[in-house]
Structure formats: C-alpha cells, structure tokens
Amino acid sequence: MSLVKKFATVGGATLGSRVFGFVRETFMAAALGTGPVADAFNTAFRLPNTFRRLFAEGAFNSAFVPLFAREIEARGMDGARRFAEEVFGVLFTVLLLLTIAMELAMPFIVRELIAPGFADDPAKFASTVTFATIMFPYLACMSLGAMMAGMLNSLHRYFAAAIAPVFLNFILIGVLAFAWYSGHDAIAVGYGLSWGVLAAGLVQLAIVWVAVRNAGMRIGLRRPRLTANVKRLLVLALPAAITGGITQINLLINTNIASGKAGAVSSLVYADRIYQLPLGVVGIAVATVLLPELARALRAGNLIEAANLQNRSVEFTLFLTLPAAAALLVMSEPIVRLLFERGKFSPESTVVVGHILAIYGLGLPAFVLIKAFIPGFFAREDTRTPMIFAAVSVAVNVSLALTLFPSLGAGGIAIAEIVAGWANALLLFSTLLWRGHWGRDMQLLTRIPRLVIAAAIMAAALLCAVQWLAFPLSSAAPLAIRAATVCSLVAVAMLIYFAAAFGLGGASLGMIRRSLKRKAAPASASTAGEGTDGR
C-alpha cells in the first residue's frame, strides 16, 4: 500500500471521529454553553485526556512502536508477543496504582494544579472534582488501548485503532440526546457525560483488544518485571511522552491560567475542537503512519527511502493544511456561529470563540509539521532532543500566556500556544537539517512557496465573499441559509485553492498518481556514519 493510501486510511477514520465530535460539541454547546457546568466538565475531562496523550499516545506511539517492530524483525511474532506481554504487565500495574492515587488526591489536584480559579466557586469546584473522579479511570483504558494500537500500527493494521475513538462521540451524543429528550438540567448532563466518558473508554479498549487478537497476537497478563526490553522502553518513553504530549502540557497549563476567568476554559475547548479537525485528519494520520514506515526504512539501511518518506509527508501535510489554516483565519466566526450558536451558546460566545479559532488557524501548520518532524527523531530512538525542544516550547507558552491573559483573556492564551508551536517546529526542523537527517529535496523547496501563494489567493477570495455575504452568514439568517452559505463558501474555496495550486505548480496530477502508486523503494546503501543511536 502506498504512503498516501495509508495516510488516507488513518485520516479517513479520524475524519469520521472528528465529524461526530463536531456533532457532540454542537449538542454540548446547546445544553451547557460556556457556563459553569461546561467549564467544570471540560476542565475535569482535560485531566485524564492530558495523561492519556502524555503517557499513552505520546509514549507508546513513539517509543513502543520502534521497539516492537524491532522484535518482530529480530525474533518473529512469538518474540514480539513476549515483549508485548512484559510491557503489558508493567503498564497495567502502574496504571492501577496511578488511578488509585489520583482518585484519592483529586480535590487537591483540582484546587492546586488544574483549576485554582474554581476555588472561589464552591459549586463549580465540587462539580469539577466529582466529574474528574468519575472519568479518571478512562486513562487506564486508553493507555492500554494505545499499546494495542501501537501493535496494530506495527503490523500495518491501521483502521481499528483509528476508528475506535469515534465511539466516545457516539456514546456522548447518545447521553446528550437522552438528556435533551428527558429535560435534564445542566448538572445532570454533566454527570451523564462523565459516566459516558468512562463507558467509552471500556468500549474503545475492547475494540483494539479484539483487533489485536484477530491479528494473531494473544496477549496474556504477566507478573510485572523490569526486563531489559522494558527498561529500554521506559528510558525512551519518558522523554517521548513529554515530547508527544507537548500540546497537552500547554493545554493543561493554559487551563490552570484560564480558570481565573469565567467561560475562558470552555471557549478554548470549543475553538480547539474545530481546529482539531484538520490537525487530526492530516497531522495524526501522518504521524501514525510515518513512524513505523520510517523506522523500518532506517533499520534496513535505506536512507533514500527514509528521506523520501519525510519529504513527501511534509509536502502532503502542507498541501492540505495551508488552505485549512487560511479558511480558519478568514471565516472563523461564521463557522463557529453555524456549529455552536444555539440554546445556551450566545452570540457573544460566538465572537470570543471565533477570535480564538482565527488565532489557532495561524498555528495550524506548525502543529501539523511537528507531527511530521518528530518521527525523524523517534525512528532513530532519539527521544531526548525533542523533549528538550518541548521544554523550550512550554517555557515560551507559559511566559506568554501569563503575560497576555490579563489583558487579552482567552485570546492571549491562544497566541501563546501558536508562538510556542512555531518555536517547537523550527527547532525540530533545524536540528534534523543540521544533523543531515533531512535530505534536500528541490521538488519540496519549489512547491512550498507556490502552495503558500495558492492559499493566500484562496484567503483573499474568501475574505471578499464573507464581507459580501454578511447577512446570510449572520445570526439573523435562518439556520438552513447559514449552513448552505458556509458549505458553498467552503466548496468554492476548495476549487480556487486547487486551481491555483495546480496552476502555479505547487501540485501536479502526475505527483499525485505517483504517490498513490508508490511502493516501498528497494534497499539502498546507507550513508557512512549514519546511525540510530540518537545523536
């Protein structure tokens, strides 16, 4: 299967999850708006989500996958299964102890670490603690599920792991629909959503567990032991977890800061949900597929294929991300109004969330490029360097957020996030270039400025159209008119962008056909001195 087809498999499944995520957030906005229960639930949900992306997705999709792939090549499926069982035993034990400790310490964690601004509102504080206590075991389910997903990716079975997250949205949509039908108040909706998150974690774990068994891997529970392989995994996993979850570290810190202003946490979450669509469909698909493919090419000594994988991944991400970023920048408010403005979500909330979303649009290419650059380090088992850059990024984010929040509110936090993201992306790329791990590619260098120009042409056309169609996009227009206008603008913008991209030479039909048909290149001689020791 070609690289683009693999991207499409993961991206297509992720797209389904994100679309249902929009439906979920639309229902939630109508039921809770940006009120105190919305702040409490979103803050509580961020706690297990942050740990999940730090220690589950970050660690296992970047540290576990190369080691598991090496075991398959060196010792076959039986050796890989033994390694997976060793890791599973340790992971299960650690998660059990962590869950117990966090449940007991939840009031302290919320008051001192997550949302100190809620301490002045006893009802909001109590709801946040309760919701977080109910949802935290979701971390254990998703961490074990992330390990199973890493195994599936290494076995080139991408779909089950990519489609499993959609069931979180299915369950929460069901909870919100039942709450609306039954006339539940906001606090009852919060409780229902919290229990729904826990149920979704169990369902998602079951899906990837069955998929792993169908792939020929039957994982049993072993007594936890720190074997040599497990120690190697832990050495790689800690910095990989920090690096892979840099966005989540920033979001957690930003939640702490934003808790000082009513509605700020929920406003950031709603804007984040929209910009996660292109980030998830493109960025996560590239990161998921690129890491095992790049690790295999490097272990085979095929540096030409490795360089081609990296360059084509960046080309693919920018081809799809630049127009998405331009659209979010120009028409963020109409998008937010269409998706969320109803029920308890007011026109004032639309303005705030739209402003944040426009700022996120400026940072979207950076966050997607980070996901394309990091596998270049992880595939060489270098998790320390990206961790250092992640720490720099966190420092930039925190300092800017603390500086800008008092005057700009939630928008200041969004500005801090995108500046930190661009700093991280530039550090990663410059280091790959300096080490000689990023091959010079004239095709990529000539196409990037042309894609930027094509996106700028599209943005200018959209800006004129949004101004001309002010009434059909406003709150005064019927929902059907707004929806038809937004969809029409998106369709026309796509036509303009693709026409400009192909016309300027930023993309070509021949390039797309070759990408769709491209198979793994034959092994080639490695460059002298090239290693995988994480220099």
Secondary structure, 3 states (H helix, E strand, C coil): CCHHHHHHHHHHHHHHHHHHHHHHHHHHHHHHCCCHHHHHHHHHHHHHHHHHHHHHHHHHHHHHHHHHHHHHHHHHHHHHHHHHHHHHHHHHHHHHHHHHHHHHCHHHHHHHHHCHHHHHCHHHHHHHHHHHHHHCCHHHHHHHHHHHHHHHHHCCCCHHHHHCCHHHHHHHHHHHHHHHHHCCCHHHHHHHHHHHHHHHHHHHHHHHHHHHHHCCCCCCCCCCCCCHHHHHHHHHHHHHHHHHCHHHHHHHHHHHHHCCCCCHHHHHHHHHHHHHHHHHHHHHHHHHHHHHHHHHHHHCCCHHHHHHHHHHHHHHHHHHHHHHHHHHHHHHHHHHHHHHCCCCCCHHHHHHHHHHHHHHHHHHHHHHHHHHHCHHHHCCCCCHHHHHHHHHHHHHHHHHHHHHHHHHCHHHHHHHHHHHHHHHHHHHHHHHHHHCCCCCCHHHHHHHHHHHHHHHHHHHHHHHHHHHCCCCCCCCCCHHHHHHHHHHHHHHHHHHHHHHHHHHCCCCHHHHHHHHHCCCCCCCCCCCCCCCCCC
